[in-house]
Amino acid sequence: MGKCKIKLNSKNVRALLKSDWIMGICQSKATEIRKRAGNGYATSKYVGKNRINVSVYAKTKEAKQDSQENATLLKALR
């Protein structure tokens, strides 16, 4: 078997990681996690220098306390 060398085009990979297609995938996964976590959790998104960033966080005081005591967000990732 011969050697195969692959060279990625950084500019195009960065464009892919910032695309609407990837944004949709990330948002749908974050929404699933938020729903599993329950009430009081929210999602946020932004486009960074190299990629899209989506997060799920505890928005209310009750959700923050619940997440801290029960590791709700970690369990919602399963």
C-alpha positions in Angstrom: 0.0 0.0 0.0 1.4 3.4 -1.0 1.6 6.5 1.1 -1.3 9.0 0.8 -0.8 12.6 1.6 -3.7 14.9 2.2 -3.4 18.6 2.5 -6.4 20.5 3.7 -7.2 24.0 2.4 -7.4 26.0 5.6 -9.5 28.8 4.1 -12.1 26.4 2.8 -12.2 24.3 6.0 -12.7 27.5 8.0 -15.5 28.6 5.6 -17.2 25.2 6.1 -17.0 25.5 9.9 -18.7 28.9 9.7 -21.4 27.8 7.2 -25.1 27.9 7.7 -25.2 24.1 7.3 -22.9 23.6 10.3 -24.8 26.3 12.3 -28.0 24.3 11.7 -26.4 21.1 12.9 -24.9 22.7 16.0 -28.2 24.5 16.9 -30.2 21.3 16.6 -27.9 19.4 18.9 -27.9 22.3 21.4 -31.7 22.4 21.3 -31.9 18.7 22.0 -29.6 19.1 25.0 -31.6 22.1 26.3 -34.8 20.2 26.1 -33.4 17.2 28.0 -32.1 19.6 30.7 -35.5 21.0 31.4 -36.9 24.5 32.1 -34.6 27.4 32.9 -31.9 26.5 30.3 -31.1 28.4 27.2 -28.8 28.3 24.1 -26.6 31.0 22.6 -24.6 31.1 19.4 -22.0 33.2 17.7 -19.6 33.0 14.9 -16.0 33.2 16.1 -12.8 33.7 14.2 -12.5 30.1 13.0 -15.8 28.4 13.7 -19.3 28.6 15.0 -19.8 28.4 18.7 -23.1 27.2 20.3 -23.6 26.7 24.0 -26.3 25.6 26.5 -26.4 27.3 29.8 -28.5 27.7 32.9 -30.5 30.9 32.5 -32.6 31.1 35.7 -31.5 31.0 39.3 -33.3 27.7 39.9 -31.6 26.1 36.8 -28.2 27.3 38.0 -28.8 25.7 41.4 -30.1 22.6 39.8 -27.2 22.3 37.5 -24.7 22.8 40.2 -26.3 20.3 42.6 -27.3 17.6 40.1 -24.9 18.1 37.1 -28.0 18.5 34.9 -26.2 19.8 31.8 -23.6 17.0 32.0 -26.3 14.4 32.3 -28.2 16.0 29.4 -25.2 15.4 27.1 -25.7 11.6 27.4 
